[in-house]
Amino acid sequence: MSEVTQGKQPTITPARVVIALCLVAPFVAMLWVGSYAKVEPLFAGIPFFYWYQMLWVLVSTALTMIAYKLWQRDQRSRKGGDAR
């Protein structure tokens, strides 16, 4: 029998897919060094290689926060609580 017919919620949900993408994106961006291993364009005199990585620190923080909030909402909905 499928999980839905047994009264269980599915393990893979759209929210969980978004959470996974939010958490995997920074790793993919940083491990694909060939995409940012260059000097141009400069930003305030800083080569692209460095400011791109520093930008990902901020982006990673935002994506992790989004993933955490989505996870909290997912867990509340599974327990039957209010979905704030």
Secondary structure, 3 states (H helix, E strand, C coil): CCCCCCCCCCCCCHHHHHHHHHHHHHHHHHHCHHHCCCCCCCECCECHHHHHHHHHHHHHHHHHHHHHHHHHHHHHHHHCCCCC
